[in-house]
Amino acid sequence: MDKKKPFIVPNYLRQFGQSLTDIILPPQPLFRPQRGVHDYGAAESWADVRFLDEPCCDYCGFPFEFETSELTLSAAPCCGRCAGRKPSYDRARAAFVYDAASRSLVLRFKHGGETEGVTMFAQQMLRAGRKLTNGAQVIMPVPLHSRRLMKRRFNQSALLARAISKQSGIALETDSLLRKRHTPSQGGQSYVGRRRNVSGAFKISPKAQLRGKSVLLIDDVLTTGATLESCARTLKRAGAKRVDAIVLSRVVKPSTLPT
Ligand SMILES: [Zn+2]
């Protein structure tokens, strides 16, 4: 009886087979997204975040801890500060409170370049500011001075504005409202200090057509409101009919002012 020679797979065939298997079942995922600290789809990333909604001050969006009754609704609900002096913007809303629970989400986005959460941030901003998108004709981010843009590599407000424009269908304009001068960081400054800091910091591009327009401003954090105030004044001087603002987060207690 003839002894059959065992078939030995030549090396070149074995290597070819291995390459083929690697293509069909790669040992590592072909694309592995760079993940930051937060998994934005995970409940624990949002666990203690205080999302904002009505009831709130109709002007600045300051949250009220109780429902405003039918009797008090003869006028728009208004916080003490706005009752004393109305802001230059018409209405502002924030998606969540800026505090110890949300600080890391915001600062990793703002300074850390962690941009994976933008779509979810935009969804939350549209939820909180749903009334403000009605009639808004154009979305504008609060601009960053080119010096800070170079350092940070991106304008976080522009990223949010782009995502909100995509989700809402409202046109995005990033070259109408411009930063006239570089302003020092506002961290730790009071309202008066911040107001002085951003006063006259913005200008309108000569090409912009703002007359009679309803503008929706987008920013990341509302602290004292001085930046929105300065932007709204500049836009209204250029003929904007209405300036509303949606921000990602807002300070409710001054002790949590971001740096
Ligand atoms: Zn208010």
Residues whose N, C-alpha, C, O or C-beta is under 5 A from the ligand:
A	BS01	ZN	C57 Y59 C60 G61 F62 C79 C82
